[in-house]
Amino acid sequence: DIRLAMTAAIRKYLVENPSGFDPRAYLKVARAAAKDLCIKRYLAFGCEGQASRIKPISLSVMAAHYADGTLRQNVR
């Protein structure tokens, strides 16, 4: 969904601004589209207000968790 939203925003920008082929400009609208979609999804699934439950960890700790089996990739 995010990729589609970003692609649509880039296409729309390029149609509306055919001479504006500056990646900074079209990626700006693409990021805004992705952000809007993420906000809509968070609200739709009732996930707002839960940021305090997310505990960031470093990449090296994450890699160690995958290596020791604490975290497993689940492919369905």
C-alpha positions as CSV (number, residue, x, y, z in Angstrom):
1,D,0.0,0.0,0.0
2,I,2.8,2.4,0.9
3,R,4.6,1.7,-2.4
4,L,1.4,2.3,-4.4
5,A,0.7,5.5,-2.6
6,M,4.2,6.8,-3.2
7,T,4.1,5.8,-6.8
8,A,0.7,7.5,-7.4
9,A,2.0,10.7,-5.7
10,I,5.1,10.7,-7.9
11,R,3.1,10.1,-11.1
12,K,0.7,12.9,-10.2
13,Y,3.5,15.3,-9.4
14,L,5.3,14.5,-12.7
15,V,2.0,15.0,-14.7
16,E,1.4,18.3,-13.0
17,N,5.0,19.4,-13.2
18,P,6.5,17.9,-16.4
19,S,9.6,20.1,-16.3
20,G,10.1,19.5,-12.5
21,F,12.3,16.4,-12.5
22,D,14.1,17.2,-9.3
23,P,14.0,14.1,-7.1
24,R,13.8,16.3,-3.9
25,A,10.5,17.7,-5.1
26,Y,8.8,14.5,-6.2
27,L,10.1,12.5,-3.2
28,K,8.7,15.2,-0.9
29,V,5.2,14.5,-2.1
30,A,5.8,10.7,-2.1
31,R,6.9,10.9,1.6
32,A,3.8,12.9,2.4
33,A,1.6,10.3,0.7
34,A,3.3,7.5,2.7
35,K,2.9,9.4,5.9
36,D,-0.8,10.1,5.3
37,L,-1.4,6.4,4.5
38,C,0.4,5.3,7.6
39,I,-1.6,7.6,9.8
40,K,-4.8,6.3,8.2
41,R,-3.8,2.7,8.8
42,Y,-2.8,3.4,12.5
43,L,-6.2,5.0,13.1
44,A,-8.2,2.4,11.2
45,F,-6.6,-0.4,13.2
46,G,-6.8,1.4,16.6
47,C,-3.0,1.6,17.1
48,E,-2.9,5.3,18.0
49,G,-1.6,6.2,21.4
50,Q,0.6,3.1,21.8
51,A,4.0,4.6,20.9
52,S,5.2,4.4,24.6
53,R,4.9,0.6,24.3
54,I,7.6,0.4,21.5
55,K,11.0,-0.1,23.0
56,P,13.8,0.7,20.4
57,I,16.8,-1.6,20.2
58,S,20.0,-1.2,18.3
59,L,20.7,-3.1,15.0
60,S,23.4,-5.2,16.7
61,V,21.0,-6.3,19.4
62,M,18.3,-7.1,16.8
63,A,20.8,-9.1,14.8
64,A,21.8,-11.0,17.9
65,H,18.1,-11.8,18.6
66,Y,17.7,-13.3,15.1
67,A,21.0,-15.2,15.5
68,D,20.0,-16.8,18.8
69,G,16.4,-17.5,17.7
70,T,14.7,-15.1,20.1
71,L,13.2,-13.5,17.0
72,R,12.2,-15.6,14.1
73,Q,11.1,-14.6,10.7
74,N,7.6,-15.9,10.1
75,V,6.8,-16.4,6.5
76,R,3.2,-17.4,5.9
